[in-house]
Amino acid sequence: MQAQSESSLVNEVCLPFLRAARNEDGGWGFHASSESRVEPTAWAALALSETGSSKDLCQPAYNYLRAAQLRDGAWPSSRAQRVGSWATSLACWALMGDSESQLAVTAGLRWICEDWPRDINLFQRVIQKITLRGGKEIVSQNATLRGWGWTPHTATWVEPTAFALIAFDQAAAQLLPRKARSRRKLAKALLYDRMCPGGGWNCGNPMVYGVPGDPLVEPTVWALLALRDEPNRRENLMSLEWLEQNLSRILSARSLALAKICWESYGRNWPTSLIKLRELYAKNEFLDSVPAMAWTCLALSPGQNWLKVAHREKEL
Amino acid sequence: MRTAENALVPPFRRPPSQVAIRRASSYEEDLFKLTYETLLEIQSHSRCTQSSGDVSASDSPFTFADLRGRTVLLKPNFVGFDPLRVMNTHPAVVAAARESFLKLGAAQVLIGEGPALDRDTEGIIESVRLRDYVGPLKRTFVDLNLDDVECVPLRTRASRLGELYLPKTALGADFVVSMPKLKTHHWAGVTLSLKNMFGIVPGGCYGWPKNVLHWAGIDNSILDINAALRPDFAIVDGIFGMEGNGPIQGVPKRANVLVFGNDPVAVDATCCRIMGLLPERIKYLAGSGTLLGHTNAEKIEQLGESIESVRTPFAVLKEFRKLMEPGREKWN
């Protein structure tokens, strides 16, 4: 009965909210009545598609995303911006559901493969070693590994790296550039390197000034989703354990929905004793957040088709 | 209304600033009364300074009268989950400020924050129990990370950023109040009302963390952000602060003060002196003292408690020993 009440949230609240919050240009802002942006539009499109909404409802979102693509194949986080961003991975992911968007997706994946973060280089590492002279390193991590930054010319971080890896996973093999295989391998190694000492991830600093960083739910979820082709690897099991221990501490709909998605993607049963998304909605109506509504739809949808991997690494 | 029109003024042309230090030993005290009375006192002293002919006639006196019917934006420092309750501005301080500005006639007092490291702003504000202190948040709280944005050409060139996308709620507010926690910071030395303005830069454009600011230089970015959107007022929560490896992994430090002022640079300089640190050695504060406000103690009218009477030396990482006042020996 409870499960039924929880899943009815999708039809009673989330889908009506998403339909009403769509802007005339076909996109969504991060909140109801805000300007359209690439990321919330991608999440809303995925949610509508997953919940079986008609093509008439999804198509304006696809059109908005295609129109927002930059000439170099990337997507900016807001349409006013002129440089690519992490939203490129999300737009690619959302547009994979649209047969008319294959060219856009191919260009986007190519941009992701060409976008290298601005991490510390060999020369800077040598200088750092000399200046430290046995002192404490500010951050302890393997500086030779590379993933993706939030925006071009900035350092590697966990979430944009996970988004790119998931976009690669979702893409049909023929859409992926050749470089995707090597980038994927490097980025997966980076995610494992950036895991916090006891499992779980934060934004990407597992240790600062010798002090272990505290993991956070969202980066942990995205990293685990990006690494779910190795479900029994020690790091992933440790991180799932961290997530399980912290499920009862989650206070927001967005984190709860994402945690449920992640938990069930590893074939685990969601604990019934946890706070319900409906209870969180009663507290603050998800603060009118489009991603929270979309993720709630995705978390409560039975099929999880939006997460189905299009290929395995060996096919790349 | 915004005093930010006068953000870039050299010290010799800028009137003296008013900074009030108030003792408060608990968040259970009547912080509304304390805050409201302090705001009125600062206004009254500001008017006296102006009428004494101490400054050029072109400078308008600081007054809250113009707040009537206007929008005030409170910018607290909400960083993340904080079981010890020393990392984030305490919601009781935010609620007291909100009530005070409403009593002064503001049409609406919004609370806005854009946490740097955690995308789950909803989870953070629930964990600090903001709703328990200020009521329903749907129309009161703005996630500055995800707000609509506008491209703003920067007025200074300390960094090479040139322009920044900033949230429309912050740009459109008539009066911006920076409300940091009294903390040390492992990159910048201290994080107070100027560093707190990092939180208006939207993660929705720059990511979590807002790494573009780090590559542009933290000190330089602080200067450019505050020159673009200088807070009109600052209220620092120093009842409990954080020393050592702040702003997240430091150690709780009780200082039993709230610090108020109409010049964020002067407020930060005063907080440094309370913490036993030299403001002129903090790079971004020294830079701010040339254009954005006063660091020179002679140009700061001190109200309430004296610095000496509340001085509470904060431990710093050994990399920041040079910030300590002479004679101090404590560092982490």
HADDOCK unambig.tbl for C-alpha pairs under 7 A between the chains (distance, minus, plus):
assign (segid A and resid 30 and name CA) (segid B and resid 146 and name CA) 6.01 0.50 0.50
assign (segid A and resid 34 and name CA) (segid B and resid 148 and name CA) 6.28 0.50 0.50
assign (segid A and resid 35 and name CA) (segid B and resid 148 and name CA) 6.13 0.50 0.50
assign (segid A and resid 77 and name CA) (segid B and resid 204 and name CA) 6.78 0.50 0.50
assign (segid A and resid 77 and name CA) (segid B and resid 205 and name CA) 5.56 0.50 0.50
assign (segid A and resid 78 and name CA) (segid B and resid 205 and name CA) 6.80 0.50 0.50
assign (segid A and resid 150 and name CA) (segid B and resid 206 and name CA) 6.61 0.50 0.50
assign (segid A and resid 150 and name CA) (segid B and resid 207 and name CA) 5.16 0.50 0.50
assign (segid A and resid 151 and name CA) (segid B and resid 206 and name CA) 6.42 0.50 0.50
assign (segid A and resid 154 and name CA) (segid B and resid 211 and name CA) 6.19 0.50 0.50
assign (segid A and resid 154 and name CA) (segid B and resid 212 and name CA) 6.07 0.50 0.50
assign (segid A and resid 203 and name CA) (segid B and resid 117 and name CA) 6.31 0.50 0.50
assign (segid A and resid 251 and name CA) (segid B and resid 123 and name CA) 5.08 0.50 0.50
assign (segid A and resid 251 and name CA) (segid B and resid 126 and name CA) 6.38 0.50 0.50
assign (segid A and resid 252 and name CA) (segid B and resid 122 and name CA) 5.73 0.50 0.50
assign (segid A and resid 252 and name CA) (segid B and resid 123 and name CA) 4.69 0.50 0.50
assign (segid A and resid 255 and name CA) (segid B and resid 120 and name CA) 6.96 0.50 0.50
assign (segid A and resid 284 and name CA) (segid B and resid 138 and name CA) 6.60 0.50 0.50
assign (segid A and resid 287 and name CA) (segid B and resid 138 and name CA) 5.31 0.50 0.50
